[in-house]
């Protein structure tokens, strides 16, 4: 079961943060927040994730933002600026990147 919430982004900031709070409160439930130009999904640090970009409808911009606790060691490939370190809200943010 996956929940797709359309119209959850692009309006009032407090509503967007409330929707992000929901996906953080239910980390075991796959929830996707979707708008015309944005997709937000929680990637729990307890799992290994592989994301395949469908370039005809996604990208090229992307961002990885740790929410709640430290994101653990984050390694990326296929981005303009790949990661190989720990993400943490007060240490390092990758709020802008591009799929290459």
LINUR-V566025 format. One record per pair of residues at least 24 apart in sequence whose ideal C-beta (glycine too) atoms are under 8 Angstrom apart, sorted by the first residue. I is the first residue (numbers start at 0). J is the second residue. Records with the same first field share a line. If there is no record, write none. Layout:
# LINUR-V566025
I=J / J
This chain:
# LINUR-V566025
0=28 / 29
1=29 / 30 / 31
2=28 / 29 / 30 / 31
3=31 / 33
4=30 / 31 / 32 / 33
5=33 / 34
6=34
7=32 / 33 / 34 / 39
8=32 / 33 / 34 / 37 / 39
9=34 / 35 / 36 / 37
19=66
23=66 / 67
41=66
44=68 / 69 / 70 / 71
52=77 / 98
54=98
57=98
58=97 / 98
59=97 / 98 / 99
60=95 / 96 / 97 / 98
61=96 / 97 / 98
62=93 / 94 / 95 / 96
63=93 / 96
64=88 / 92 / 93 / 94
65=92
